[in-house]
Amino acid sequence: MSDEFPKEQETTGEGPRPRPSQALHHRHAANKLLLSLDKSELVKNIAHRGNHLQELKLCARDLNNTVRNHYADFIHNVGRNIYPLIIATEESCGESGTTLTLYEANGNITTVSPTFCTSYQLYKTCAHMFMGLSVELGPYLANAQWLKNRREEDSCKRISSETRDMPWKKGLSEILQHIRLYRQALVNAETIENEGKRTNNPETLSGLPQEEMTQIMMAMMCSVINYCETCLETGLLDLSAWEQLNNDNFPRIKACMKAATKCQADSCVKQIVHWKNMLGEEAWRDLYVVIPTVWAVGKENPRKEMFRQLMDPERVHSHIITSEYPRDHSEARTLLGRVVGDRAIGRLVFGLDSVESQIKVMGLSSKVDVVQDDAIPAIWSACEKQGCPVRCPLKKIG
C-alpha cells in the first residue's frame, strides 16, 4: 500500500473540501506509530505481577488483603452477637448529657437520656461559657494591636468599635447575644416559677435550680456580658481584666460543675440500677459497655466511673471499653466485635502454654500491639546500629 495520500477532491459551491477517505488518512502517520510499538515494551507494561520475586510479594499481599476483608466482616458480625450491651454517649440529638442505649438479646433496644429533665444542661453551659470565651479571644492574644496596653498612659484609651476593624468582633458579638438570651430566659423562667409557687399551680412549676444556684448562674452571665460589652465598646481585648474575670468566677464555675455532675450521677445511676435489676444477676455479669469519648476525657470520665462502681467487679477491666473511634452506634458495635473477637483469636491461636504465648494473647487482647514484645528489641538494636542511645521505656526520664 502506498503511503501517498489520494489527490482526489470533491467540489462544492463553497470550494473544494477533502473526501471522507482523505480525512481518515490524515491520521495515518499517528496510526503507523501506534502499530510500530514494540510488543515486548507493551508486555512489560501490563505484566504488573513482575518477576517471580514480585509475584511472591503480590501473592502475600493478596492473601493479607483477603484476610483483612474477611476480618472486617468477622468483627462486624461478632459485635452484633454480644448481649446485653450498653452504649453510653455524652451527647445525643443536640442535647448535652449522658444518653444510655441498652441492646438486649431479644431484640429490644432502649434509649434513655436521664439528665434531660434535670438542670444538667443549665449548669454545664454556664461552666463552659468561660472556656468558650477563651476560644474567641485566644487567637488574638499575640497581636498587640488588639490588646489593651498595661501602661497607665494607655489604660484609658478608647477606640470606637465603629471606626476600628476588629476581626474578633463577630464571634464575640455572637457569643454575647446568646448569653443575653440565656440570661433573659432564666429571668423569665424564674418569674413563672415564683408565680407557680405563689398560686400553687403545678403546671407552671418547671423544676428550676435552687435559688442559690440561680443567683450564681446569673452572676456569671452578668460578669461575662459586662466584659464582652467593654471589649466591643473600646475595640480592645483587656487581658488583665479577662484573667480577673476568670479568677473571680472560678468558685462559681466549680459550683456549676459540682451541681451538673450531681444531676448526672443521680439520674444515670438510678437508670443503670433499674436495668441491672431488670436484667438479673446472670445477664448483668455478661454486660459489655462501650463508651465513645474524645481524647480529653478518654482516660477517665463520669460515665466510666458509674459503670466501674455498678458492674461486676471481675468484669470492670475487661467489659468496659472506651475509645475515640466510634462516631455512631454501628461503629461502636463493630469496635466491640474487634475487641472481643481479638481476645478469642488470641487465645485460640497462641494459647497459654508459655510466657511468650501469653504475652501474645495479652497483646491481642489489649491496647498493646501484638508484635510489641518483638518490636522493642528490634528497635533498640536498630538505634544502637545508628549510634543512638537506647531509652528503656520503664526508665524514668529527667
C-alpha positions as CSV (number, residue, x, y, z in Angstrom):
1,M,0.0,0.0,0.0
2,S,1.4,3.4,-0.9
3,D,2.0,6.0,1.8
4,E,0.8,8.7,-0.6
5,F,-2.5,10.4,0.2
6,P,-5.1,10.4,-2.6
7,K,-5.2,13.6,-4.5
8,E,-8.9,13.5,-5.4
9,Q,-11.1,16.2,-4.0
10,E,-14.8,17.0,-4.0
11,T,-16.1,20.3,-5.2
12,T,-19.0,22.3,-3.7
13,G,-20.3,25.7,-4.1
14,E,-18.1,26.8,-1.2
15,G,-14.9,25.4,-2.8
16,P,-13.0,22.1,-2.6
17,R,-13.1,20.0,0.5
18,P,-11.4,16.8,1.5
19,R,-13.1,13.5,0.8
20,P,-14.1,11.3,3.8
21,S,-11.4,8.8,3.0
22,Q,-8.9,11.5,2.8
23,A,-9.9,12.8,6.4
24,L,-9.4,9.3,7.7
25,H,-5.9,9.0,6.2
26,H,-5.0,12.3,7.9
27,R,-4.2,10.2,11.0
28,H,-2.2,7.7,9.0
29,A,1.1,8.8,10.4
30,A,-0.1,8.6,14.0
31,N,-1.6,5.2,13.5
32,K,1.6,4.0,11.9
33,L,3.5,4.9,15.1
34,L,1.0,3.1,17.3
35,L,1.2,-0.1,15.1
36,S,5.0,0.1,15.2
37,L,5.2,0.0,19.1
38,D,7.5,-2.8,20.3
39,K,5.4,-5.7,21.6
40,S,7.9,-6.5,24.3
41,E,7.5,-3.0,25.7
42,L,3.7,-3.4,25.8
43,V,4.0,-6.7,27.5
44,K,6.4,-5.2,30.1
45,N,3.9,-2.5,30.9
46,I,1.0,-4.8,31.5
47,A,2.9,-7.5,33.4
48,H,2.4,-5.7,36.7
49,R,2.8,-9.0,38.6
50,G,6.5,-8.7,37.8
51,N,9.1,-11.5,38.1
52,H,9.0,-14.4,40.4
53,L,10.1,-12.4,43.4
54,Q,7.5,-9.7,42.7
55,E,4.8,-12.4,42.2
56,L,5.8,-13.9,45.6
57,K,5.2,-10.5,47.3
58,L,1.9,-9.9,45.5
59,C,0.6,-13.3,46.4
60,A,1.4,-12.5,50.1
61,R,-0.3,-9.1,49.7
62,D,-3.4,-10.6,48.1
63,L,-3.7,-13.2,50.9
64,N,-3.3,-10.5,53.5
65,N,-5.9,-8.3,51.9
66,T,-8.3,-11.2,51.7
67,V,-7.8,-12.0,55.3
68,R,-8.3,-8.3,56.3
69,N,-11.6,-8.1,54.3
70,H,-12.9,-11.3,55.9
71,Y,-11.8,-9.9,59.3
72,A,-13.8,-6.8,58.7
73,D,-16.9,-8.9,58.2
74,F,-16.0,-11.0,61.2
75,I,-15.7,-8.2,63.7
76,H,-18.9,-6.6,62.3
77,N,-20.8,-9.8,62.9
78,V,-19.2,-10.5,66.3
79,G,-20.2,-7.1,67.6
80,R,-23.8,-7.8,66.8
81,N,-23.7,-11.1,68.6
82,I,-22.9,-9.7,72.1
83,Y,-25.7,-9.0,74.6
84,P,-26.5,-7.3,76.8
85,L,-24.7,-4.2,75.7
86,I,-25.0,-0.6,76.8
87,I,-23.5,2.2,74.7
88,A,-23.1,5.3,76.9
89,T,-22.7,8.5,74.8
90,E,-22.2,12.1,76.1
91,E,-24.5,13.9,73.7
92,S,-27.4,12.8,71.5
93,C,-29.6,14.8,69.1
94,G,-28.0,18.0,70.1
95,E,-28.7,17.6,73.8
96,S,-25.9,17.7,76.2
97,G,-25.8,14.9,78.8
98,T,-25.4,11.2,79.1
99,T,-27.5,9.1,76.8
100,L,-27.7,5.3,77.5
101,T,-28.8,2.7,75.0
102,L,-29.4,-0.9,76.1
103,Y,-29.3,-3.7,73.5
104,E,-30.9,-6.9,74.6
105,A,-30.7,-10.4,73.1
106,N,-34.4,-10.5,72.5
107,G,-34.1,-7.6,70.1
108,N,-35.2,-4.8,72.5
109,I,-33.4,-1.5,72.1
110,T,-34.0,1.1,74.8
111,T,-32.5,4.6,74.7
112,V,-32.8,6.9,77.7
113,S,-31.3,10.4,78.4
114,P,-31.6,10.5,82.2
115,T,-30.3,14.1,82.5
116,F,-32.8,15.5,80.1
117,C,-35.3,16.5,82.7
118,T,-32.7,17.9,85.1
119,S,-30.8,21.2,85.3
120,Y,-27.6,19.5,84.0
121,Q,-27.6,21.4,80.7
122,L,-28.1,24.8,82.6
123,Y,-25.1,24.2,84.9
124,K,-22.8,22.8,82.2
125,T,-23.5,25.6,79.8
126,C,-22.6,28.2,82.5
127,A,-19.4,26.4,83.3
128,H,-18.4,26.1,79.7
129,M,-19.1,29.7,79.0
130,F,-15.7,30.9,80.2
131,M,-13.9,28.3,78.1
132,G,-15.9,29.4,75.1
133,L,-14.8,32.9,75.7
134,S,-11.2,31.7,75.5
135,V,-11.9,30.2,72.1
136,E,-12.9,33.7,70.9
137,L,-10.1,35.7,72.4
138,G,-7.2,33.2,72.3
139,P,-6.3,33.6,68.6
140,Y,-5.7,37.3,69.1
141,L,-3.7,37.4,72.3
142,A,-0.3,37.6,70.4
143,N,-1.4,40.6,68.4
144,A,-0.5,43.8,70.3
145,Q,-2.9,46.0,68.2
146,W,-5.9,44.3,69.8
147,L,-4.6,44.2,73.4
148,K,-5.2,46.9,75.9
149,N,-1.8,48.3,76.9
150,R,-1.0,47.8,80.6
151,R,0.8,51.1,80.8
152,E,-1.1,53.7,82.7
153,E,-1.0,56.3,79.9
154,D,-2.7,53.9,77.6
155,S,-5.1,52.3,80.1
156,C,-7.9,54.8,79.5
157,K,-7.6,54.8,75.7
158,R,-11.0,54.4,74.0
159,I,-11.3,53.3,70.4
160,S,-14.7,53.3,68.8
161,S,-15.9,49.9,67.6
162,E,-17.4,51.7,64.6
163,T,-14.0,53.1,63.4
164,R,-11.8,50.1,64.0
165,D,-11.8,46.9,62.1
166,M,-12.0,44.1,64.7
167,P,-11.7,40.6,63.3
168,W,-12.8,39.1,66.7
169,K,-15.9,41.3,66.9
170,K,-18.2,38.9,65.0
171,G,-17.5,35.8,67.2
172,L,-17.6,37.8,70.4
173,S,-20.8,39.5,69.5
174,E,-22.4,36.2,68.6
175,I,-21.4,34.7,72.0
176,L,-22.6,37.8,73.8
177,Q,-26.0,37.7,72.1
178,H,-26.6,34.0,73.1
179,I,-25.6,34.8,76.7
180,R,-28.0,37.7,76.8
181,L,-30.8,35.4,75.5
182,Y,-29.9,32.8,78.1
183,R,-29.9,35.3,80.9
184,Q,-33.3,36.7,79.9
185,A,-34.7,33.1,79.5
186,L,-33.5,32.4,83.1
187,V,-35.2,35.6,84.4
188,N,-38.5,34.7,82.6
189,A,-38.4,31.1,83.9
190,E,-37.7,32.3,87.4
191,T,-40.6,34.7,87.3
192,I,-43.0,31.9,86.1
193,E,-41.7,29.6,88.7
194,N,-42.2,32.0,91.5
195,E,-45.7,32.7,90.2
196,G,-46.4,29.0,90.2
197,K,-45.3,28.7,93.8
198,R,-47.5,31.6,94.8
199,T,-50.6,30.3,93.2
200,N,-49.7,26.6,93.8
201,N,-50.2,25.9,90.1
202,P,-48.3,22.7,89.3
203,E,-48.4,23.4,85.5
204,T,-46.0,26.4,85.9
205,L,-43.5,24.6,88.2
206,S,-40.6,24.0,85.8
207,G,-38.1,22.5,88.2
208,L,-35.6,25.3,88.1
209,P,-32.4,25.1,90.1
210,Q,-32.4,26.1,93.7
211,E,-32.4,29.9,94.2
212,E,-28.7,29.9,95.3
213,M,-27.6,28.2,92.0
214,T,-29.9,30.5,90.0
215,Q,-28.2,33.5,91.6
216,I,-24.7,32.0,90.9
217,M,-25.5,31.5,87.2
218,M,-27.0,35.0,86.9
219,A,-23.8,36.5,88.4
220,M,-21.7,34.5,86.0
221,M,-23.6,35.6,82.9
222,C,-23.7,39.3,84.0
223,S,-19.9,39.4,84.6
224,V,-19.2,37.9,81.1
225,I,-21.7,40.3,79.5
226,N,-20.1,43.3,81.1
227,Y,-16.6,42.2,79.9
228,C,-17.7,41.5,76.3
229,E,-19.5,44.8,76.1
230,T,-16.4,46.6,77.3
231,C,-14.2,44.9,74.8
232,L,-16.6,45.8,71.9
233,E,-17.0,49.4,73.1
234,T,-13.3,50.0,73.4
235,G,-12.2,47.9,70.5
236,L,-9.5,46.3,72.7
237,L,-9.1,43.0,74.5
238,D,-8.2,43.6,78.1
239,L,-6.1,40.6,79.1
240,S,-5.7,41.6,82.7
241,A,-9.4,42.1,83.1
242,W,-10.1,38.8,81.4
243,E,-7.8,37.0,83.9
244,Q,-9.5,38.8,86.7
245,L,-12.9,37.7,85.3
246,N,-11.8,34.1,85.3
247,N,-10.4,34.3,88.8
248,D,-13.5,35.9,90.2
249,N,-15.8,33.3,88.7
250,F,-13.8,30.2,89.5
251,P,-15.8,29.4,92.6
252,R,-19.0,29.8,90.6
253,I,-17.6,27.6,87.8
254,K,-16.7,25.0,90.4
255,A,-20.2,25.2,91.9
256,C,-21.8,24.6,88.5
257,M,-19.6,21.7,87.7
258,K,-20.5,20.1,91.1
259,A,-24.2,20.7,90.5
260,A,-24.0,19.3,87.0
261,T,-22.2,16.1,87.9
262,K,-24.7,15.6,90.8
263,C,-27.6,15.7,88.4
264,Q,-25.7,13.3,86.1
265,A,-24.8,10.9,88.8
266,D,-28.3,10.8,90.5
267,S,-30.2,10.4,87.3
268,C,-27.9,8.0,85.5
269,V,-27.1,5.7,88.4
270,K,-30.8,5.3,89.1
271,Q,-31.4,4.3,85.4
272,I,-28.4,1.9,85.4
273,V,-29.5,0.2,88.6
274,H,-33.0,-0.2,87.2
275,W,-31.6,-2.0,84.2
276,K,-29.4,-4.1,86.5
277,N,-32.4,-5.3,88.4
278,M,-34.4,-5.9,85.2
279,L,-31.7,-8.0,83.5
280,G,-30.9,-10.1,86.5
281,E,-27.6,-11.2,88.0
282,E,-26.5,-13.6,85.2
283,A,-27.2,-11.3,82.3
284,W,-25.7,-8.3,84.2
285,R,-22.4,-10.2,84.7
286,D,-22.3,-10.7,80.9
287,L,-22.8,-7.0,80.2
288,Y,-20.5,-5.1,78.0
289,V,-20.3,-1.3,78.0
290,V,-18.9,0.8,75.1
291,I,-18.1,4.5,75.9
292,P,-17.3,6.7,72.9
293,T,-15.0,9.5,74.0
294,V,-12.8,12.3,72.8
295,W,-9.1,12.4,73.8
296,A,-9.7,15.0,76.6
297,V,-11.8,12.5,78.6
298,G,-10.5,9.2,77.1
299,K,-8.7,8.0,80.3
300,E,-11.3,8.9,83.0
301,N,-14.8,10.3,82.8
302,P,-18.0,10.2,84.8
303,R,-19.6,7.6,82.5
304,K,-16.8,5.2,83.0
305,E,-16.8,5.7,86.8
306,M,-20.5,5.0,87.1
307,F,-20.2,1.6,85.4
308,R,-17.0,0.9,87.3
309,Q,-19.0,1.2,90.5
310,L,-22.0,-0.8,89.3
311,M,-20.7,-3.6,87.2
312,D,-19.5,-7.0,88.4
313,P,-16.0,-6.2,89.9
314,E,-14.4,-9.0,88.0
315,R,-15.6,-7.6,84.7
316,V,-14.7,-3.9,85.1
317,H,-11.3,-4.2,83.4
318,S,-12.5,-6.5,80.6
319,H,-16.1,-5.4,79.8
320,I,-15.8,-1.6,79.8
321,I,-14.4,-0.3,76.5
322,T,-13.6,3.3,76.0
323,S,-12.4,4.6,72.6
324,E,-12.2,7.8,70.5
325,Y,-13.0,5.8,67.3
326,P,-16.8,5.2,67.3
327,R,-18.8,8.0,65.7
328,D,-22.1,6.2,66.0
329,H,-23.7,3.1,67.4
330,S,-22.8,1.0,64.4
331,E,-19.1,1.8,64.7
332,A,-19.3,1.2,68.5
333,R,-20.7,-2.3,68.0
334,T,-18.1,-3.1,65.4
335,L,-15.4,-1.9,67.8
336,L,-16.8,-4.2,70.4
337,G,-16.6,-7.0,67.9
338,R,-12.9,-6.2,67.3
339,V,-12.1,-6.2,71.0
340,V,-13.9,-9.4,71.9
341,G,-13.1,-11.1,68.6
342,D,-9.3,-10.4,69.0
343,R,-9.4,-11.8,72.5
344,A,-10.9,-15.0,71.2
345,I,-8.5,-15.2,68.3
346,G,-5.5,-14.6,70.6
347,R,-6.5,-17.4,72.9
348,L,-7.2,-19.8,70.1
349,V,-4.1,-19.1,68.0
350,F,-1.4,-18.5,70.7
351,G,-2.7,-20.5,73.6
352,L,-1.4,-20.2,77.2
353,D,1.4,-22.8,77.2
354,S,4.3,-20.4,77.6
355,V,5.2,-16.9,78.8
356,E,5.8,-15.8,75.2
357,S,2.4,-17.2,74.1
358,Q,0.7,-15.5,77.0
359,I,2.3,-12.2,76.1
360,K,0.9,-12.5,72.5
361,V,-2.6,-13.3,73.9
362,M,-2.3,-10.2,76.2
363,G,-1.2,-8.1,73.2
364,L,-4.1,-9.1,71.0
365,S,-6.5,-8.7,74.0
366,S,-5.5,-5.1,74.9
367,K,-4.3,-1.8,73.5
368,V,-0.7,-3.1,73.1
369,D,0.4,-4.2,69.6
370,V,0.7,-7.9,69.4
371,V,4.2,-7.6,68.0
372,Q,5.4,-5.1,70.6
373,D,7.5,-7.7,72.5
374,D,9.4,-8.4,69.3
375,A,9.5,-4.9,68.0
376,I,11.2,-3.4,71.1
377,P,14.5,-5.3,70.9
378,A,14.5,-4.8,67.1
379,I,14.1,-1.0,67.5
380,W,16.7,-0.9,70.3
381,S,19.2,-2.8,68.0
382,A,18.5,-0.5,65.1
383,C,19.1,2.5,67.3
384,E,22.4,1.1,68.5
385,K,23.5,0.5,64.9
386,Q,22.9,4.1,64.1
387,G,24.8,5.3,67.2
388,C,21.7,6.4,69.1
389,P,21.3,5.7,72.8
390,V,18.6,3.3,73.8
391,R,15.9,4.6,76.1
392,C,14.3,1.9,78.3
393,P,10.5,2.5,78.4
394,L,10.4,1.8,82.1
395,K,13.3,4.2,82.9
396,K,12.3,7.5,84.4
397,I,13.2,10.3,82.1
398,G,14.7,13.5,83.5
